[in-house]
Amino acid sequence: MSVGPWQVVLILLVIVLLFGAKKLPQIGKGMGEALRNFKKSVNDIDDATDITPIASKRSDDVSKAANSSEEKKDA
């Protein structure tokens, strides 16, 4: 079942009748701001979460410690 052009026109006409032509820009603005805020929060969560496995972090820490102790011995 696909939505044809006449169904879209009818849906838009019903929306205009329900909300009025003056309210539509305010509704669109509000929905746009809501979507922007949602996308921003999703990106902030992705940036804040570190998905590196714990074992990998430990091996990196051990290798860094080993390298620093070798540098101290050479000096």
N, C-alpha and C positions, 0 to 999 in steps of 0.2 A: 504494500500500500504506500504510494508516494503522494507527497503533498504537491498539488499543482498550483499554478499562479493564481487561480481564482480562490482557492482555499486560503492562500496567504493574504490576499486582499480582504477577504471576509474576516479573517482573524484580526488584521490591523484595524479594520473598521469597528469591530466589537471592542477592541482595546481603546480606541479613541472615544467611543461612546461611553465606556465605563469610567475612564479616568479624565477625560476632557483634554482638549488640545493644549491647554496651558500647563497641565501637570506632566505631560510626556517628557519635555526636556529635563525637568527635575528628576523624574524617575530614571531616565537614561544616565544623568550625571551621577546619581546615587549608586546605580549599578556599576558604572565604570570605576568609581572610587573604591567600591567594595572589592571588585576584581583586582585592582592595583594593590590594595592592602593585602589581599589574600596571597597574591604572587610574591609580594615583598616578604611576607612572613614565611612562606615556604622556602624562599631563597635564603633567608636568615637562618632557618632551621638547618638547611643543608650545609651552610657554611659553618655552623656551630658544632655539628656532629662530626666526629672523627671516626671513620669506619675502618681504620687500620687495625688489623688483628692484634691482640695483646701480645701474643708470642713474637710477632714481628717487631713490636716496639721493644720488647725485652732484648731480643738479639741485637737490635740497633744500639741499645744502651750498653750492652756488654762489649760490642765491638768498639764503640767510642771510648769506653773506659780502658780497653786494652791498648788502643792507639795512643791515648794520652799517657799511659804508664810507660809505653815504649819510648815515647818522645822524652820523658823525664830521665830515663836510663841513658839515652844517647847524649844528653846535655851534660 
